[in-house]
Amino acid sequence: MNLKNYIDFYALLQSHKPSREENRAFGLEIEDVNYSPFKQILLWVQKYEGRLKKPLLSQQIGSYLYGLTLTLAILAFLLGLFSGMGLLSYSGHEPVNVIYFLAMVVLLPLLTMILTFFSMLKAGSSHSFLVHISPAFWMERVLQLLPKKVQHTLKELPLTPQLTNWMLIKRSQLLALLFSLGLLVSLLGMVTTKDIAFAWSTTLQVSPQEFHSYLLSIAFAWRDLFPWAVPSLELIEQSQYFRLGENLDMSMIQNASKLGEWWKFLAFTTLFYAIFLRFTLWLFTQWGFRYALLKSFLSLEGSTTLLREMNEPIISTASPKEEQLFTSHEKQYGMQIAKLNSSYDVTLGWAMSSSELTVLNDTMQVTSKDVFEVGGANSLSEDSAIIAKSQGNVLFYVKSWEPPTMDFVDFLEELVIQVEHVTLTPRGTSNEKYIATQKELEMWGRKLETLHLKKVWLKI
């Protein structure tokens, strides 16, 4: 399930509208599997998407959105990379203050993730301040650089506020994740290529013991598994930096080789707070986007009608009035039935597709083991092969408005030799709810009267 499916479904509802019979036939094809309404829509889109004009609208919009997202993703990664390089810049005259880096990989991610959480709660609102302060919101401004035709198409798409907001939230988390990856890469690159001396310094009155306690709280997720990735109290005491002029404290110079050990803690902090937690939140936004997309699918104009046509029989054979046999001044065909059986061994249709026959059986509340199309485009050998497969009780549909031809008569005479019973059922058009007129039934009755086929009954 993705945005492409949604756009294809929208385009199909606008440009291609299969008949109710086609939709019901498709619904019967997948009836044996317990598909959800959404899955039914996706299968329907897959069946008919070949009728959409090329290039597909979803492909055009998808390519533009992919290009924009890729561009912003690269920029976010580079911004994180250069931000990390700036925070870790070391000239050799004074150590790198780890508090700046910790603020970037702990406080900033936690703050933005809290804002994201509240924006999720307001995602259904058309005007959400929390959503629109995210970096991805400015993608809307970048979209103004696209060709006017594409902008017009995007405006016409029925994107609900909930779907639009979840798109922005999801992309915001992706950009933030790439920014954090840039920070991690810069940290690993700087400690690999430079001999950096880390220290901590703050104007606040914080003792090394208190600072060590804070760091243990930050490292709660890995301190038991990787104790070597948590700075010891001794390291914290040795790396406290007081700026008292241009000179460094002599104790720091004497322990310079130990000051680089801070990078392990900084790396694990970045991995957990800026990357792992952000990635977890991004996965949750994926779920939220899918939920919004599902609701948007079902809210599109025409989707409810489509599902109803796929899942409900076209007409019901039940009638509040008692059915009556048709009357005629002419001599009636003697072998008539007013009601079909609930099941037949074989269903045949003269110049009718198998999907049409399936819909007819469903409409007439009839089940059949085998369904075959005969006549029409079939060759004589194909029809003969179908006759050879037929046996038992046969339901035979014909188009009531078409008079019986010699090909049909030859087929029927050959069929009755093979089977036990044939119920010939003239059917009207779908607009007539498949009901044959009395004049048409009389026409078929007269023809059967001349054939003298004892196994053939006429459904009236």
N, C-alpha and C positions, 0 to 999 in steps of 0.2 A: 504494500500500500504506500503510495507516494503521491506527490503533487502531479506527476505526469498522468497517473490514472484519473485523477480528479479533473484535470483539464480535458483529457480525451472524453470522459463521460459527459462533461458540459458541452463539448463540441458535437458529440453524437446526438445529444438531446436537441441541439439547435438545428442540425443539418440533416439528420437521418432519423426518421420515425417509422420503425417497422410496424406492420399491421398488428392488430390484437392477436390474430391467429398465429403470426410468427412468434410473438412474445410468449404466447401460451405453449406453442410447440417447443420453444427453447426451455421453458420452465419444466415441461414434462421430461425433457432430455436429462435434466439434472435432478429430477424429483427423487430418484433412488438414494441420493446422498443428502444427508442432513446439513445442507449449507445454510449459513446465516444470510440475512437479507443483503448484507454488505458483500459477502462472497458471491452471491448471485449477481450483483451488479458488476463486480470485477470480471466474472466469466462472460457476462453479456457484452462488456466493453471489449474483451479479447476477441469475441466472435465477430463483432461488427467494425472494429477499428480499421480494418483494411479498406473500408468504404470512405474513410476520411481523405480529404485532399492532402497531397504532399506538397511541401513539407508540412508535417503535423504542427498544429498550433503549440502543442506541448513541447515539441522539439525546439521550436523557435524560442519560446519563453525560457525553457530549461537551459538552453545554451547561453542566453544572456545572463540569467541568474547565476549559472555556474561560473561564468567569466567574472562577474562582479564579486561573488563570494571568494573565488580564488585570489583576486587582486587584493581584497581586504584581508584575507588570511595571510598573504605574504607580507603585507604592510604591518599587521599585528605582530607577526613573528619577528620582523626586523625591528619594530619598536621595542619589543621585549629584549631583544639581543643588545641593542645599543643602550637601552636603559640599564641593563645589567652591567655592561661595560663601563658606563658612567659611574654607577654606584661602587664598582670594584676597582675604579681607577687608582693606581698606586704609583706614586712618584719616587718612593724611597725616603722621603723626608718625614712623613707621618703615616701611621697605620690607617687601615680601612676600618671605619666604624661599622660594626656588624648590625647595629640597631637600625640603620637606614635600610639595609637589605632585608632585615626581619620585618620591618614595617611594610615593605613592598610585597613580600611573599606570605605574610600572615594576616596583618590587619586589613590590607586592601582586598585580598580575596574574600575574607570573611564578611567584610562590609558589603561588597558587591553581591555576594551570594545571598545575604539576608535581603537586600533590595530585590534581588531576582525572585526570591520566595514570595515576597509580597506582591510583586508584579504578576506572578502566576495566579494569585488569588483574584486579581483584577483583570485577568486576561480576557474575560467576556465583555468588558466595557469598551465602547468605541473610542473613548478618550481616557487613556490611562497615562498619567504623568510618569509613573515608574517605568512603564514600558518604553516610553519615548525618550527617556534620558539615556538609554542604552546606546552603545556605539552602532549597533546594527540598524537602529532607527534611521541613521543618516544614509543608509542604503536607498531610502526613498528619495533623498535629494540627488543621489548619484543616478537614479533611474531617469532623471530628467535629461541626462546626457544621451539616452538611447534614442534611436530613430522615432519620429513622431508616430509612425504606424504601430510600432511596438508599444509605445506609451498608451495609445488609444486602445489597443487590444487588452493591455493590463487593466485599464480602467473599466473595461466592459466585463471582465471576469467577475463572477459573483463570489468574491472573497469576503467571508463574514469577518466582523471585527475580531472574533475569537481566533479564527484561523490566521489572520494577518498578525495578530499580537504574538501568537505562539511561534510563528515563523521568525519574528524578530527576536523573541526570547531565545529560541534555539540557536540562531546564528550568533547572538551576543555571547553565549556560553562557548561556542566554538572559537570565536575570536579571542576571548579571554584565556581559553586553554592554550591557544597558540602563542599568545603573549607570554604566558608562564613558561612554556617550553623554550622560548627565546631567552628568558631569564636563566633557566637551568643550563642551557648551552653556553651562555656567556660565563656563568660561574665555573663550569668545568673547563672551558677554554682558557680562562684567565689563570686558574690555579695550575693548569698544565704548562702554560707558556711563561708564567711569571712566578717569582718567589714573593708572595704577598704576605705581609704581616697584618693580621687582624687584631682588632682591639674593640673595646666597648667604652663608650663615654656618654654621660648624660648630666645635665644641670641638676636634675632631681637628686634628692638625697636617697640613693639606693646603695646598700652595702653589697659586697660580693656574695654574701650568704643569701640575701633576698633575691638578687639577680639569678643566682643558681637555682633557687626555688622556682622562679618564673620559668626558667628554661626547662626544668624538669616537667612542669605542667604542659608546656608547649610540646615536649617530646613524649607525651603519654602514650602515643600510638606505637612507638618503636623502642622506647628506652629499655624495656625488658629483653627484647629480641636482639637489639644492636646497641649495647651499652657504650661501645666505643664511639658511637655517633652522637654522644651527649657530652658537652664540655664538663670537665671536672671542676670542683671548687678551686683547686690549685691553679688550673689554667685561667679561670675567671679572675682570680686575684692577681695573677701575673700579667694579664692583658688589660686590666683597667687603665684607662688612659686619662691623664690630667694634663690639660694644656696650660702650662705655666711659662709661656714664652716660646722661644724658638727651639728649645732643646727637649729631647725625649728623656723620660726617666731612665736612669741607668739600669734598673732591674729589668725593664722591658728589653733593653739592648742585650743584656746578658742572656735572656730567655727568648731571643728572637726566633730561634729554630722551632720553638714550641707553638708560636703564635699562629702558624699556618694550619694547625689542627682544627681550627674553627670551620674549615670548609666542609668537613663531613657533616657537621650539624646543620650548616646552611643548606647543603644539598638535600638532606633528608627532610628538612622543613619545607623546602620548595616542592619536593616530590609529594609530600602528604597534603599540605594545605593548598598549594597553588595548582597542583596537577591532579592528584587522586580525588580530592573533594570536588574539584571543578569537573573532572571527567564523570564522576558519579551524578552530579547535578545535570550535566549535559545529557546523560542517558535518560534521566527523568524527564527532561524537556522533550526528548524524542517520543516518549510515551504520551506526554501532553499534546504534542503536535499531532500524533496519530489519532488521539481521541477527538481533537478539534476537526481533523480531516474527515473522520467518520461521520460526525454530526453534520458537516458541510455536505457530504455526499447525499445524505438522506434528506437534507433540506432543499436541495436543488429542485427547481420547478420541473415536474415531470417524473421525478424518481418514485414518488408514491404511486403514481398511476402505472408506471412500468412494473413495479413489484406486484401490484394488484393483478395486472394482466398476466404476469408469469405464474402466479400462484392460485388464481381463482378460475374455475371453469367458465367458459364464455356464456353458456346458458344452462339452465337446469331443466332436466326432462320432467320434473314434477310439475303438476298443473293443479290449480285449485278446482278446476272444472273437470268433469268426467269426459274423457276423450270419446269421440264418436267416429265411426267409420264414415268415409266420404260416400256420398250417394250420387248416383248417375242414372240417367234415363237409359243408357246403353247397358248391354250385358256386362256384368262385372267379372273380373278374373276371380276364379273360385278359391284360389289358395292365397289368402291374405292373413296378415297378423298385425295387431295394433301395438304390440309392445315387444321390444327386443329382450333377449336373454341377458343375463349379467356377464356372461363370458362366452367366448367362441374359440375354437381351435386356431382359426386363421382369419385374418382380416385382409381383404383385397380392396383396391380402389382403382377404378378405371380412369387412367390419365390423372391420377392424383398422387402427389409426392407422399413419402412416408411420414413427413412432419405433419402434413394436412390430415392424414389418416389418424395419426396419434391424437391430434386435437379433436377430431370427430369422435373417436372412441371416448376421449375424456368428456366431451360434451354430452354424449349419449350415455355416459356412465357404464361403459362396456370395457372389459379387459380381454386381451387376446395374446396368445403366446407368440404368434408370428404376424408380422405386418408386411405386405408386399404391394408395390405399385405395379400395375399391369396395364397393357395398352399404351397409348400415347407414344412416347419415344422408344419404347421397348421393341426389340426385334421378336420375330415369331419364335425363335429358339429360346430367347429369354423367357417369354410367356409360357412356353411348353415346360421349361425347367421349373417354373413356379407352380404350375399345375401338378407336376410330379411330386413336389414337396407338400402339396395341400392334402389334407385329410380331415375326416370328421365333419364338424359343423362349421360352415364358412359364412362370414358376414361380408357381403359384397356391396360396396358403396359405388353409386354412379351419380353423375351430374344430372339432376332432374330435368333441366332445361335443354339438354342435348338429346335428340332422338337416338335410339339404338341403331348402330351401324352393323353392317355385315361382319366386320372384324369382331365386334363385340359378341354377336350371335354365335359365331364360330367358336370363340373362346368359351362362352358359357356352355355350349353343347359339349365341348371337350371336358370342361371342368366337372359337370354333373356325373360323368362316367367315373371320375376319380374319387369324389367325395360322397358323403352321406346326405348332406342337407345344405342348401344354399338359401340365405336370406338376402334377397335383393333389396337394397335400401336407397331409393332416390333421395338425394339431398339438395336443398336449395342453396343459395349463396349465403355468405355470412351476414350480409345486410338483411336478409330475410330470416335470419336466425336458423339457417339450414332447413327450413320447413318448405317442403315441396307443395306446389299448388294442386288443387283438385284436378285441373286440366292436365297437368304434367303426370300425375299419378294414373289418370285414365289412359294416357298415351302409352305408358309403360305396361299397364294392365292389358291393353289390347295386343301389344306385341307378344307378351308372355302367353296369352291365350292362343295365339297362332303357333307357338313353338311346342306346346304340349309336353313340357318338361315337368315330370312329376316330383322332382326333388327341389324345385325352385318355389320359394314363397316370397310374396311381395309385402314389404313393410309399408303401411299406409299411415 
